[in-house]
Amino acid sequence: MTLSSLSVAVVDDTRDFAALREEWTELLESSSSDCIFLTWEWLYTWWVHFGRNRGLFIITVRSGSQLVAILPLTSSRTWVGPLSIPLLEFAGTGTIGSDYLDMISRRNCESEALDALVPFLSEKATSMRLPRVSESSALAVTLGRVLADQGWTCVPVATEVCPIIDLSAGSFDAYLGSLGPNHRYNFKRRLRNLTRDYDVGIRYARSDEERREALSDVVNLHLQRWTPRGGSDAFDGSDLLAFHDDFSDLAQKRGWLRLMVITLDGRPAAAFYGFRYGHRFYFYQSGFDPAFVRSSVGLVMIGLTIRDAIGEGATEYDMLHGDESYKFLWAKTVRQLIRLELYPPVRLGRMHRHAARVTAATRRLARLMLKVELGGTRRDVRPL
């Protein structure tokens, strides 16, 4: 693709963000970073519900009138001692759990887009904290190196992994055959026992009323599981609940939403909240009734959603960030996520980098002390 002179601008108004919807969608579909968490629907809904106390800072790159790239950021301030320092972060950060945040660029135009962004970012000279980036993305591979050539300090920090299930086997039976014999037998036995001991029902959310009911089941069952264990931040507060109500509505209209509820004798026992976007099937959140823990209804639910994903023709089942042991009963590979910390070669940037190093060292010490206090063992809480 031949590009004319590129121009860089910042979208900092909610109305202008809203007006980008069609261009954004077309660009994302033509990019190598295409995923559910970079859709206009996800990030705009996040901004509406969590954007307060931040400034919108969506950087756009255009070739003439054509949108070539988007770097979806927000601006805020962070304290370093007595100083308040400006900071750029990805839109979509925080407790909603966005993975694979990235620059959105047309395929084969990534290097040109980055070449246009670097002078703009260098002139801005603002620290950036960019979490949950795939380590293989063009942003991760190239941006830090190019900015380092401009004197920036660039720190890639390995964070979470996303366990991935390859669905190319083509059938659920073939996929089960690729699993360890103990887990394969356990799943089949648990499913058989459920159908023997209970009247098993499976509900899918097809209508708006069913969406609301199923989402409520996910929230209630998730909280039943985690509240006695100290709580969960997945659905903690009215803002998060409103976000998921709004986004699930948009996702259902786009055909992305996957909500499933398993009932035992008519009682909601397990619920799944996920998405089908492109070739991927995403496991976003779930819940199950602790009263059925001995029946392993959560394990059965995951198996059935994998079966559904294969039936739909998805080629990948993404369990998203987290190294919980139950995920590796199903998944054999992972995708590494990193956090990019970028500090400009100015006084405030150096101060911010020093403060970040001190904070990281303090956290490492705290984790070490906690490990010693727990007797050197890792407490692995299996949610299923």
C-alpha beads as a LAMMPS data file, in Angstrom:
LAMMPS data file: protein, C-alpha beads

384 atoms
383 bonds

1 atom types
1 bond types

-500.0 500.0 xlo xhi
-500.0 500.0 ylo yhi
-500.0 500.0 zlo zhi

Masses

1 110.0

Atoms # bond

1 1 1 0.000 0.000 0.000
2 1 1 1.405 3.381 -1.035
3 1 1 0.900 6.100 1.571
4 1 1 0.956 9.821 0.996
5 1 1 2.303 12.190 3.633
6 1 1 1.069 11.064 7.049
7 1 1 -0.578 13.386 9.562
8 1 1 -0.928 12.797 13.294
9 1 1 -3.771 14.183 15.420
10 1 1 -5.319 13.580 18.836
11 1 1 -8.991 12.834 19.466
12 1 1 -9.754 14.223 22.918
13 1 1 -13.531 14.690 22.787
14 1 1 -16.132 12.003 23.481
15 1 1 -18.282 13.095 20.551
16 1 1 -15.340 12.755 18.168
17 1 1 -14.591 9.325 19.668
18 1 1 -18.183 8.309 18.968
19 1 1 -17.924 9.598 15.399
20 1 1 -14.917 7.324 14.737
21 1 1 -16.998 4.162 15.017
22 1 1 -17.274 3.146 11.372
23 1 1 -13.689 4.124 10.476
24 1 1 -12.394 2.401 13.612
25 1 1 -14.202 -0.845 12.809
26 1 1 -12.988 -0.915 9.216
27 1 1 -9.397 -0.216 10.301
28 1 1 -9.441 -2.862 13.040
29 1 1 -10.720 -5.512 10.646
30 1 1 -7.804 -4.735 8.314
31 1 1 -5.179 -4.932 11.067
32 1 1 -3.105 -7.759 12.528
33 1 1 -4.123 -6.695 16.066
34 1 1 -7.831 -7.337 15.501
35 1 1 -9.409 -8.587 18.743
36 1 1 -12.496 -8.038 20.891
37 1 1 -10.694 -5.729 23.334
38 1 1 -9.683 -3.252 20.640
39 1 1 -13.149 -2.883 19.145
40 1 1 -14.755 0.526 19.240
41 1 1 -17.618 -1.045 21.193
42 1 1 -15.361 -2.284 24.021
43 1 1 -13.187 0.821 24.358
44 1 1 -15.950 3.385 23.906
45 1 1 -18.073 1.614 26.543
46 1 1 -15.024 1.555 28.838
47 1 1 -14.526 5.288 28.312
48 1 1 -18.156 6.098 29.100
49 1 1 -18.045 4.188 32.384
50 1 1 -14.436 4.595 33.532
51 1 1 -13.117 7.671 31.787
52 1 1 -13.689 10.154 34.578
53 1 1 -10.550 11.652 36.094
54 1 1 -8.769 10.928 32.806
55 1 1 -8.385 12.757 29.544
56 1 1 -9.095 11.144 26.193
57 1 1 -5.911 10.920 24.108
58 1 1 -6.583 8.788 21.027
59 1 1 -3.756 9.340 18.560
60 1 1 -4.762 8.921 14.919
61 1 1 -2.518 8.656 11.876
62 1 1 -3.977 9.477 8.463
63 1 1 -2.803 9.318 4.894
64 1 1 -4.838 12.099 3.378
65 1 1 -8.352 11.376 4.652
66 1 1 -7.772 7.652 5.127
67 1 1 -7.306 6.397 8.672
68 1 1 -4.070 4.375 8.803
69 1 1 -3.483 3.811 12.526
70 1 1 -4.910 4.431 15.996
71 1 1 -3.096 4.407 19.323
72 1 1 -5.992 4.391 21.849
73 1 1 -4.622 6.192 24.911
74 1 1 -5.849 8.232 27.846
75 1 1 -3.992 10.878 29.809
76 1 1 -3.801 11.181 33.583
77 1 1 -1.326 12.206 36.247
78 1 1 0.654 10.166 38.736
79 1 1 2.471 11.312 41.846
80 1 1 6.231 11.019 42.197
81 1 1 6.994 12.385 45.627
82 1 1 5.569 15.909 45.729
83 1 1 5.352 16.144 41.930
84 1 1 2.375 15.320 39.741
85 1 1 3.689 13.811 36.494
86 1 1 1.648 13.353 33.290
87 1 1 1.139 9.763 32.149
88 1 1 -0.289 8.161 29.015
89 1 1 -1.965 4.742 29.323
90 1 1 -4.070 2.525 27.116
91 1 1 -7.799 3.038 27.092
92 1 1 -9.343 -0.145 28.472
93 1 1 -6.983 -0.569 31.426
94 1 1 -8.186 -1.488 34.899
95 1 1 -10.411 -4.141 36.387
96 1 1 -12.401 -4.973 33.244
97 1 1 -9.475 -7.157 32.158
98 1 1 -8.668 -6.068 28.617
99 1 1 -5.997 -8.234 26.969
100 1 1 -3.977 -7.656 23.789
101 1 1 -4.128 -3.861 23.969
102 1 1 -2.150 -2.456 21.074
103 1 1 -1.784 0.036 18.290
104 1 1 -4.303 -0.574 15.513
105 1 1 -2.687 -0.263 12.093
106 1 1 -3.407 -1.449 8.582
107 1 1 -1.476 -4.572 7.690
108 1 1 1.884 -3.797 6.115
109 1 1 1.640 -0.172 7.280
110 1 1 2.851 -0.713 10.855
111 1 1 6.374 0.614 10.305
112 1 1 5.162 3.749 8.508
113 1 1 2.619 4.425 11.263
114 1 1 5.274 4.033 13.959
115 1 1 7.637 6.298 12.013
116 1 1 4.925 8.968 12.129
117 1 1 4.146 8.384 15.819
118 1 1 7.691 8.513 17.179
119 1 1 8.382 12.222 16.463
120 1 1 4.976 13.094 17.899
121 1 1 5.595 11.082 21.073
122 1 1 9.122 12.444 21.400
123 1 1 7.842 16.009 21.204
124 1 1 5.124 15.200 23.740
125 1 1 7.816 13.754 26.086
126 1 1 5.271 12.067 28.372
127 1 1 5.826 8.795 30.213
128 1 1 3.733 5.884 28.964
129 1 1 2.564 2.756 30.764
130 1 1 1.112 0.252 28.304
131 1 1 -0.099 -3.012 29.915
132 1 1 -1.341 -6.302 28.454
133 1 1 0.462 -6.037 25.122
134 1 1 1.230 -9.245 23.257
135 1 1 5.009 -9.602 23.191
136 1 1 4.858 -10.383 19.462
137 1 1 2.948 -7.246 18.457
138 1 1 4.552 -4.583 16.263
139 1 1 4.172 -2.125 19.129
140 1 1 6.094 -4.351 21.531
141 1 1 8.758 -5.325 19.015
142 1 1 9.417 -1.926 17.462
143 1 1 8.208 1.061 19.504
144 1 1 10.577 0.621 22.447
145 1 1 13.579 0.094 20.189
146 1 1 12.839 3.159 18.074
147 1 1 12.181 5.375 21.091
148 1 1 15.364 4.057 22.726
149 1 1 17.234 5.417 19.723
150 1 1 15.751 8.803 20.695
151 1 1 17.122 8.503 24.235
152 1 1 14.044 7.093 25.953
153 1 1 14.269 4.419 28.634
154 1 1 12.129 1.487 27.544
155 1 1 11.345 -1.313 29.984
156 1 1 9.385 -4.371 28.795
157 1 1 8.040 -6.286 31.806
158 1 1 6.682 -9.811 31.364
159 1 1 3.336 -9.993 33.173
160 1 1 0.555 -12.510 32.559
161 1 1 0.134 -15.357 30.106
162 1 1 -3.014 -16.275 28.189
163 1 1 -3.512 -20.063 27.900
164 1 1 -4.587 -20.946 24.363
165 1 1 -6.446 -23.995 23.054
166 1 1 -5.840 -24.969 19.434
167 1 1 -9.151 -26.119 17.967
168 1 1 -7.776 -27.230 14.612
169 1 1 -8.456 -30.893 15.459
170 1 1 -11.807 -30.255 13.805
171 1 1 -14.080 -32.174 16.179
172 1 1 -14.664 -32.259 19.909
173 1 1 -13.859 -35.965 20.095
174 1 1 -10.544 -35.367 18.321
175 1 1 -9.754 -32.525 20.705
176 1 1 -10.573 -34.673 23.746
177 1 1 -8.273 -37.301 22.307
178 1 1 -5.405 -34.811 22.478
179 1 1 -5.825 -34.335 26.235
180 1 1 -4.241 -36.331 29.004
181 1 1 -6.136 -39.592 29.632
182 1 1 -6.948 -38.737 33.251
183 1 1 -8.519 -35.394 32.416
184 1 1 -10.353 -36.806 29.389
185 1 1 -11.810 -39.588 31.517
186 1 1 -12.672 -37.170 34.332
187 1 1 -14.597 -34.833 32.024
188 1 1 -16.614 -37.656 30.467
189 1 1 -17.346 -39.179 33.865
190 1 1 -18.425 -35.854 35.377
191 1 1 -20.703 -35.113 32.437
192 1 1 -22.220 -38.596 32.600
193 1 1 -22.786 -38.300 36.358
194 1 1 -24.479 -34.910 36.012
195 1 1 -26.948 -36.243 33.462
196 1 1 -27.568 -39.262 35.687
197 1 1 -28.126 -37.357 38.926
198 1 1 -29.921 -34.230 37.674
199 1 1 -32.244 -32.941 35.035
200 1 1 -29.568 -30.962 33.132
201 1 1 -30.617 -27.933 31.126
202 1 1 -28.487 -25.614 28.966
203 1 1 -29.747 -22.118 28.207
204 1 1 -28.219 -19.733 25.679
205 1 1 -28.980 -16.019 25.611
206 1 1 -30.683 -15.299 22.298
207 1 1 -32.937 -12.361 23.180
208 1 1 -32.292 -9.202 25.161
209 1 1 -34.344 -10.540 28.060
210 1 1 -32.339 -13.769 28.043
211 1 1 -29.117 -11.737 27.909
212 1 1 -30.027 -9.797 31.025
213 1 1 -31.115 -12.933 32.878
214 1 1 -27.999 -14.922 31.918
215 1 1 -25.648 -12.053 32.763
216 1 1 -27.322 -11.782 36.156
217 1 1 -26.739 -15.510 36.650
218 1 1 -23.048 -15.101 35.793
219 1 1 -22.661 -12.278 38.321
220 1 1 -24.616 -14.003 41.090
221 1 1 -22.879 -17.360 40.684
222 1 1 -19.450 -15.728 40.447
223 1 1 -20.052 -13.811 43.663
224 1 1 -21.452 -16.907 45.419
225 1 1 -18.174 -18.623 44.637
226 1 1 -15.795 -15.815 45.573
227 1 1 -17.421 -13.734 48.310
228 1 1 -16.692 -16.330 51.040
229 1 1 -13.080 -16.417 49.799
230 1 1 -12.501 -12.694 50.237
231 1 1 -14.288 -11.370 47.181
232 1 1 -13.554 -10.742 43.520
233 1 1 -13.090 -7.484 41.648
234 1 1 -14.634 -8.886 38.452
235 1 1 -18.089 -7.466 39.208
236 1 1 -17.220 -5.159 42.077
237 1 1 -19.430 -2.094 41.948
238 1 1 -22.162 -0.466 39.919
239 1 1 -19.779 0.894 37.254
240 1 1 -18.561 -2.585 36.334
241 1 1 -22.066 -3.998 36.273
242 1 1 -23.261 -1.114 34.081
243 1 1 -20.289 -1.593 31.756
244 1 1 -21.083 -5.268 31.232
245 1 1 -24.773 -4.582 30.736
246 1 1 -24.007 -2.008 28.050
247 1 1 -21.229 -3.920 26.332
248 1 1 -23.044 -7.260 26.341
249 1 1 -25.957 -5.481 24.656
250 1 1 -23.667 -4.134 21.921
251 1 1 -21.901 -7.491 21.612
252 1 1 -25.183 -9.349 21.242
253 1 1 -26.240 -7.006 18.451
254 1 1 -22.939 -7.659 16.665
255 1 1 -23.235 -11.429 17.125
256 1 1 -20.198 -11.654 19.430
257 1 1 -21.848 -12.478 22.752
258 1 1 -21.771 -15.994 24.179
259 1 1 -23.747 -16.446 27.406
260 1 1 -24.563 -19.939 28.600
261 1 1 -26.246 -21.129 31.791
262 1 1 -26.301 -24.746 32.970
263 1 1 -29.257 -25.623 35.193
264 1 1 -29.534 -28.670 37.434
265 1 1 -33.123 -29.577 38.275
266 1 1 -34.089 -26.109 37.061
267 1 1 -31.614 -24.291 39.308
268 1 1 -28.782 -22.199 37.776
269 1 1 -25.615 -24.107 38.649
270 1 1 -22.970 -22.670 36.319
271 1 1 -22.794 -19.758 33.897
272 1 1 -20.349 -18.753 31.166
273 1 1 -19.705 -15.241 29.802
274 1 1 -17.587 -15.084 26.686
275 1 1 -17.328 -13.899 23.114
276 1 1 -16.861 -15.208 19.599
277 1 1 -14.936 -12.662 17.591
278 1 1 -13.332 -13.575 14.283
279 1 1 -11.687 -16.992 14.521
280 1 1 -11.348 -16.802 18.323
281 1 1 -13.664 -17.914 21.097
282 1 1 -12.913 -16.049 24.343
283 1 1 -13.497 -17.321 27.880
284 1 1 -14.043 -14.020 29.698
285 1 1 -15.742 -14.848 33.008
286 1 1 -17.778 -17.543 34.726
287 1 1 -19.433 -18.597 37.950
288 1 1 -20.866 -21.679 39.551
289 1 1 -22.861 -22.595 42.625
290 1 1 -20.556 -23.927 45.376
291 1 1 -23.309 -26.355 46.324
292 1 1 -22.380 -28.340 43.195
293 1 1 -18.622 -28.229 43.637
294 1 1 -18.374 -32.006 44.121
295 1 1 -20.096 -32.495 40.788
296 1 1 -17.420 -30.401 39.018
297 1 1 -20.106 -28.471 37.166
298 1 1 -17.555 -25.737 36.370
299 1 1 -15.251 -28.219 34.671
300 1 1 -18.143 -29.632 32.665
301 1 1 -19.152 -26.111 31.632
302 1 1 -15.715 -25.372 30.167
303 1 1 -15.747 -28.626 28.215
304 1 1 -19.172 -27.844 26.770
305 1 1 -18.140 -24.338 25.711
306 1 1 -15.071 -25.780 23.968
307 1 1 -17.426 -28.165 22.192
308 1 1 -19.588 -25.209 21.177
309 1 1 -16.550 -23.278 19.910
310 1 1 -15.480 -26.191 17.704
311 1 1 -19.050 -26.572 16.467
312 1 1 -19.069 -22.909 15.439
313 1 1 -15.862 -23.309 13.466
314 1 1 -13.598 -21.290 15.769
315 1 1 -9.926 -22.209 15.427
316 1 1 -8.768 -20.935 18.820
317 1 1 -10.195 -20.876 22.346
318 1 1 -8.523 -18.130 24.346
319 1 1 -8.742 -18.463 28.136
320 1 1 -7.311 -14.935 28.540
321 1 1 -4.842 -13.780 31.169
322 1 1 -4.154 -15.862 34.233
323 1 1 -2.105 -18.974 34.969
324 1 1 -4.683 -20.753 37.115
325 1 1 -3.966 -24.463 37.146
326 1 1 -7.405 -25.514 35.864
327 1 1 -6.720 -23.749 32.543
328 1 1 -3.789 -26.031 31.817
329 1 1 -5.998 -29.087 32.013
330 1 1 -7.373 -27.837 28.685
331 1 1 -4.669 -25.626 27.129
332 1 1 -1.166 -26.610 26.002
333 1 1 0.255 -23.290 24.815
334 1 1 0.309 -19.718 26.092
335 1 1 0.579 -16.238 24.656
336 1 1 2.850 -13.964 26.692
337 1 1 1.667 -10.496 27.687
338 1 1 4.027 -7.695 28.639
339 1 1 3.802 -4.201 30.066
340 1 1 5.732 -1.521 28.207
341 1 1 7.078 1.250 30.415
342 1 1 8.422 4.163 28.376
343 1 1 10.199 7.131 29.995
344 1 1 11.248 10.208 27.985
345 1 1 14.786 11.643 28.237
346 1 1 13.745 14.651 30.321
347 1 1 13.984 15.356 34.049
348 1 1 10.437 14.257 34.863
349 1 1 10.917 11.076 32.853
350 1 1 14.078 10.182 34.771
351 1 1 12.341 10.892 38.091
352 1 1 9.400 8.733 37.071
353 1 1 11.693 5.866 36.066
354 1 1 13.545 6.048 39.389
355 1 1 10.251 6.041 41.335
356 1 1 8.995 3.068 39.323
357 1 1 12.166 1.098 40.151
358 1 1 11.776 1.838 43.859
359 1 1 8.108 0.798 43.758
360 1 1 8.938 -2.441 41.933
361 1 1 11.663 -3.275 44.465
362 1 1 9.259 -2.621 47.349
363 1 1 6.662 -4.923 45.824
364 1 1 9.224 -7.690 45.317
365 1 1 10.236 -7.399 48.960
366 1 1 6.599 -7.512 50.080
367 1 1 5.973 -10.658 48.014
368 1 1 9.080 -12.289 49.464
369 1 1 8.001 -11.472 53.018
370 1 1 4.528 -12.869 52.319
371 1 1 6.037 -16.064 50.928
372 1 1 8.139 -16.473 54.061
373 1 1 5.084 -15.819 56.237
374 1 1 3.145 -18.513 54.376
375 1 1 5.948 -20.978 54.945
376 1 1 7.363 -20.833 51.430
377 1 1 4.312 -22.391 49.800
378 1 1 2.185 -20.970 47.036
379 1 1 -1.535 -20.913 47.697
380 1 1 -3.138 -21.934 44.457
381 1 1 -6.886 -21.395 44.629
382 1 1 -8.590 -23.303 41.846
383 1 1 -11.801 -21.560 40.789
384 1 1 -13.221 -24.722 39.238

Bonds

1 1 1 2
2 1 2 3
3 1 3 4
4 1 4 5
5 1 5 6
6 1 6 7
7 1 7 8
8 1 8 9
9 1 9 10
10 1 10 11
11 1 11 12
12 1 12 13
13 1 13 14
14 1 14 15
15 1 15 16
16 1 16 17
17 1 17 18
18 1 18 19
19 1 19 20
20 1 20 21
21 1 21 22
22 1 22 23
23 1 23 24
24 1 24 25
25 1 25 26
26 1 26 27
27 1 27 28
28 1 28 29
29 1 29 30
30 1 30 31
31 1 31 32
32 1 32 33
33 1 33 34
34 1 34 35
35 1 35 36
36 1 36 37
37 1 37 38
38 1 38 39
39 1 39 40
40 1 40 41
41 1 41 42
42 1 42 43
43 1 43 44
44 1 44 45
45 1 45 46
46 1 46 47
47 1 47 48
48 1 48 49
49 1 49 50
50 1 50 51
51 1 51 52
52 1 52 53
53 1 53 54
54 1 54 55
55 1 55 56
56 1 56 57
57 1 57 58
58 1 58 59
59 1 59 60
60 1 60 61
61 1 61 62
62 1 62 63
63 1 63 64
64 1 64 65
65 1 65 66
66 1 66 67
67 1 67 68
68 1 68 69
69 1 69 70
70 1 70 71
71 1 71 72
72 1 72 73
73 1 73 74
74 1 74 75
75 1 75 76
76 1 76 77
77 1 77 78
78 1 78 79
79 1 79 80
80 1 80 81
81 1 81 82
82 1 82 83
83 1 83 84
84 1 84 85
85 1 85 86
86 1 86 87
87 1 87 88
88 1 88 89
89 1 89 90
90 1 90 91
91 1 91 92
92 1 92 93
93 1 93 94
94 1 94 95
95 1 95 96
96 1 96 97
97 1 97 98
98 1 98 99
99 1 99 100
100 1 100 101
101 1 101 102
102 1 102 103
103 1 103 104
104 1 104 105
105 1 105 106
106 1 106 107
107 1 107 108
108 1 108 109
109 1 109 110
110 1 110 111
111 1 111 112
112 1 112 113
113 1 113 114
114 1 114 115
115 1 115 116
116 1 116 117
117 1 117 118
118 1 118 119
119 1 119 120
120 1 120 121
121 1 121 122
122 1 122 123
123 1 123 124
124 1 124 125
125 1 125 126
126 1 126 127
127 1 127 128
128 1 128 129
129 1 129 130
130 1 130 131
131 1 131 132
132 1 132 133
133 1 133 134
134 1 134 135
135 1 135 136
136 1 136 137
137 1 137 138
138 1 138 139
139 1 139 140
140 1 140 141
141 1 141 142
142 1 142 143
143 1 143 144
144 1 144 145
145 1 145 146
146 1 146 147
147 1 147 148
148 1 148 149
149 1 149 150
150 1 150 151
151 1 151 152
152 1 152 153
153 1 153 154
154 1 154 155
155 1 155 156
156 1 156 157
157 1 157 158
158 1 158 159
159 1 159 160
160 1 160 161
161 1 161 162
162 1 162 163
163 1 163 164
164 1 164 165
165 1 165 166
166 1 166 167
167 1 167 168
168 1 168 169
169 1 169 170
170 1 170 171
171 1 171 172
172 1 172 173
173 1 173 174
174 1 174 175
175 1 175 176
176 1 176 177
177 1 177 178
178 1 178 179
179 1 179 180
180 1 180 181
181 1 181 182
182 1 182 183
183 1 183 184
184 1 184 185
185 1 185 186
186 1 186 187
187 1 187 188
188 1 188 189
189 1 189 190
190 1 190 191
191 1 191 192
192 1 192 193
193 1 193 194
194 1 194 195
195 1 195 196
196 1 196 197
197 1 197 198
198 1 198 199
199 1 199 200
200 1 200 201
201 1 201 202
202 1 202 203
203 1 203 204
204 1 204 205
205 1 205 206
206 1 206 207
207 1 207 208
208 1 208 209
209 1 209 210
210 1 210 211
211 1 211 212
212 1 212 213
213 1 213 214
214 1 214 215
215 1 215 216
216 1 216 217
217 1 217 218
218 1 218 219
219 1 219 220
220 1 220 221
221 1 221 222
222 1 222 223
223 1 223 224
224 1 224 225
225 1 225 226
226 1 226 227
227 1 227 228
228 1 228 229
229 1 229 230
230 1 230 231
231 1 231 232
232 1 232 233
233 1 233 234
234 1 234 235
235 1 235 236
236 1 236 237
237 1 237 238
238 1 238 239
239 1 239 240
240 1 240 241
241 1 241 242
242 1 242 243
243 1 243 244
244 1 244 245
245 1 245 246
246 1 246 247
247 1 247 248
248 1 248 249
249 1 249 250
250 1 250 251
251 1 251 252
252 1 252 253
253 1 253 254
254 1 254 255
255 1 255 256
256 1 256 257
257 1 257 258
258 1 258 259
259 1 259 260
260 1 260 261
261 1 261 262
262 1 262 263
263 1 263 264
264 1 264 265
265 1 265 266
266 1 266 267
267 1 267 268
268 1 268 269
269 1 269 270
270 1 270 271
271 1 271 272
272 1 272 273
273 1 273 274
274 1 274 275
275 1 275 276
276 1 276 277
277 1 277 278
278 1 278 279
279 1 279 280
280 1 280 281
281 1 281 282
282 1 282 283
283 1 283 284
284 1 284 285
285 1 285 286
286 1 286 287
287 1 287 288
288 1 288 289
289 1 289 290
290 1 290 291
291 1 291 292
292 1 292 293
293 1 293 294
294 1 294 295
295 1 295 296
296 1 296 297
297 1 297 298
298 1 298 299
299 1 299 300
300 1 300 301
301 1 301 302
302 1 302 303
303 1 303 304
304 1 304 305
305 1 305 306
306 1 306 307
307 1 307 308
308 1 308 309
309 1 309 310
310 1 310 311
311 1 311 312
312 1 312 313
313 1 313 314
314 1 314 315
315 1 315 316
316 1 316 317
317 1 317 318
318 1 318 319
319 1 319 320
320 1 320 321
321 1 321 322
322 1 322 323
323 1 323 324
324 1 324 325
325 1 325 326
326 1 326 327
327 1 327 328
328 1 328 329
329 1 329 330
330 1 330 331
331 1 331 332
332 1 332 333
333 1 333 334
334 1 334 335
335 1 335 336
336 1 336 337
337 1 337 338
338 1 338 339
339 1 339 340
340 1 340 341
341 1 341 342
342 1 342 343
343 1 343 344
344 1 344 345
345 1 345 346
346 1 346 347
347 1 347 348
348 1 348 349
349 1 349 350
350 1 350 351
351 1 351 352
352 1 352 353
353 1 353 354
354 1 354 355
355 1 355 356
356 1 356 357
357 1 357 358
358 1 358 359
359 1 359 360
360 1 360 361
361 1 361 362
362 1 362 363
363 1 363 364
364 1 364 365
365 1 365 366
366 1 366 367
367 1 367 368
368 1 368 369
369 1 369 370
370 1 370 371
371 1 371 372
372 1 372 373
373 1 373 374
374 1 374 375
375 1 375 376
376 1 376 377
377 1 377 378
378 1 378 379
379 1 379 380
380 1 380 381
381 1 381 382
382 1 382 383
383 1 383 384
